[in-house]
Amino acid sequence: MFIPSPAASGTGPDINSDGIVEWGVQNLVPIILLVVGLAIIAGARKGQMSQNALTLTNVLLGCVVIAGAAMFYGFGDDIASFVFAQG
């Protein structure tokens, strides 16, 4: 069985970046949110409510920043064509 190497075919490997992002959203994000939630619950049991409120606020701000970056990633071409439109 002959398997051509990427150098022989003249093209590099094809990486499915959409699949990698989808896997990360489906698997990594829930695990990270679970860890943060468990840390907040553990802190609440110790009576550290002000520190938990600060942690929760920071997590929410981080989610807003990530959502903004995702919007720019998704709509970057439209935003650039609107800003730099000629005519």
N, C-alpha and C positions, 0 to 999 in steps of 0.2 A: 504494500500500500504506500503510495507516494503522498506525502504531506508537504506542500510547498512552504518554505520559510517566508516570513515577512520581507526579508531582504531580497529574496528572489522575485517576489511579486511586485516590489517597488512601493508598497504601501505599508504603513505601520499598523500596529494592532488597533482594532476598533473598540473603544471603551464606551460603554453605555452609561454616560454620566447621569441621565435621567433616572435610570434604574438604581444607581447608587444613592441619589438624593431621595428617591421614593423609599428605599430600604431604610435609610437613616431616619426619615420621618416616621415610618411605621414601627421601627424597633428601638432606636436610640432615644428619641424624644420622650416617649412614655417612661422609659427607665430613668432618665434624668429627672423628670417631673415626680416620679415615685420617690426617688432619693431625697429630693427637696421637701416633698410632703412629709416623709418620715422624719426628716430633721426638724421640721416645724412642729410636728406632733411631739417629738421627744423633748424639744425645748419647752413646749407648753406644759408638759408634765412636771418640769422643773420650776415653773413659775416665771419664766423669762418672756413675758408677753411683749414687752417693748422691743426686745431683740428679735422676736418672731415677726412683729409687724414690720420692722426694718428689713428683714430678710424677704418677707413676702412682697414688699414694695420694690425691692431690687429685682426680684424675679419677674414681677409684672413689667417693670421698665425694660428688662432684658428681652422679654417676649415682644414688647412693642418695637424695640430696635430690630429684632430678627424679622418681624412682620414687615417693617419698613424696607429692610434690605431685600426681602423676597418680592415686595412690590416693585422696587427698582430693577430687580433681576427680570421680572416678568414683563414689565412695561417700559424697559429702558429704551428700546428702539422707538416706541411711540413718543416718549418724552423728548428724546433727542431730536426726532424729526419735527416735533412741535416747536421746540425752542430754536432750532437752527433752520426753520423753514424760510425759503426764499420766495419773495414775490409778495 
